[in-house]
Amino acid sequence: MCDLLKSVREEIVDIERICIKPQAEPVEDIYSAAAPSLENMPLEIILKICSYLDAEFLKTVLGQVCSRFDDILADVSIWKHRVMCKISGCFPPLSNLDNCIEDELDWTEMCIEMEVEKNKWCNVDKGMSHFVIKDVHYASVDAVILVNEGKTCISGGRDRCLALWNIIDFQSDENRGDNLVQNDLKPTKIKHDAHSGWVWDLATSDVPESYIYSASWDNTVKAWDIRSDFECVETFQCRMSALSVIAYGYNVMAGLYSKKIVTFDVRNGGLPVHVYKPHRGPVLALTTYGNLVASVSEDRTLAIFDKVAGKIMYNNIKIPSDNAYPVCLSWNTYAMYISDSKGTLHLFDPSNQKYVRSHELWPESESDTGRSNKIVGCYQGQGTVICCSDRGEIKFLYNCSPPKEYHSIQTNTVDVTKLRYLNGILAVGTCDSALELWIPNEEFNKPNL
């Protein structure tokens, strides 16, 4: 009986093998399980991959790959988290006082700026060419400005000279090494007797776009047309030494040693159209933002002038500097910074010009012999700040409160007087009769238009 059952079972198995064919596994299912596509990749994995890529690459390349990536990178929380991982304290600097500030921010652009600037300056030896120019000015270079999208630099100093430099004409030489003095670099144009006194400050305006303005101890401000053989087109009589100058539209404002601020109209000749006296000391620096002008004085006060109304809105705003005087101003939507002669950066609310707090970028130490670090230059971007000490150290910081330093470099010459930054090009003037420039290497690969 057992043998009979065994025989039947074997016959049934044989019939099943012949009549019933096993179904093959779908080839596409095997491959889809083994190799996930962009369409079904988990979000966590995509975000992890993004954390290793530059913000600019994410925005301009990865976000264009497919609609899913575009949707993911459109989430502002991704960029906000990326920014917050870099900084400490408050960002923007006043976000703890005004929550609506964060709602108005372009977090994507801020993040891109922060990463581009950090990558640039942390790799300055590889990505930038450093030029140290001497033997053109024979005295301290106290005034520097960058115009024409950073492609043109004008320098002036105590030799009463103005020099114009076309940066696109500079040549990068990988074999020359860094920090070498360039005695063979000559200006495109030069005015040896631009003024009869020290040239103390320079300014430019979009209207007319080819004009730059120089303020001098010879009691004048002069307008120069850099596209017309660098000729003086107007001389404005200030009747006292001009220590600072700004320009907006056809208007020029000069801060004077006599505690006054005078306003000129380029279309109205060389005599002032308005005179104001908002301070009790020499006017050391001016800046403009929107319809307002800010001025600081040796009397350690800040004043605000309304360009449209043509009147002083506020004055006698105290700058909390102990035995220090203000040096320069930087003002944008997120912060107003006033630097002083003892290495401190003072933060004011840009909307109401009220003092908020101070940050010591160069604290005094016991080893100092009485000399402090004067902050002679302060550039403020959306998410970054660049500050320069007169001792030649340039600090690169995130624009948070307190500012967080991520890198610093040292100038080749001593006693820095002025710092300017525009479109990735950095320029400083020094008391050592030198002009120093840091220029991105890609500028030398662009075709001349």
Buried (B, 14 or more C-beta within 10 A) or exposed (E): EEEEEEEEEEEEEEEEEEEEEEEEEEEEEEEEEEEEEEEEEEEEEBEEEBEEEBBBEBBEEBBEEEEBBEEBBEEBEBBBBBBEEBBEBBBBBBBEEEEEBEEEBEBBBBBBBBBBBBEBBBEBEEBBBBBBBBEBBEBBBBBBBBBBEBBBBBBBBBBBBBBBBBBBEBEBEEEEEEEEBBEEBEBBBBBEEBBEBBBBBBBBBEEBEBBBBBBBBBBBBBBBBBEEEBEBEBBBBBEBBBBBBBBBEBBBBBBBBBBBBBBBBBEEEBEBEBEBBBBEBBBBBBBBBEEBBBBBBBBBBBBBBBBEEEEBEBBEBEBEBEEBBBBBBBBBBBBBBBBBBBBBBBBBBBEEBEBBBBBEBBEBEEEEEEEBBBBBBBBBBBBBBBBBBBBBBBBBBBBBBBBBEBBBBEBBBEBBBBBBBBEBBBBBBBBBBBBBBBBBEEBBEEEEE
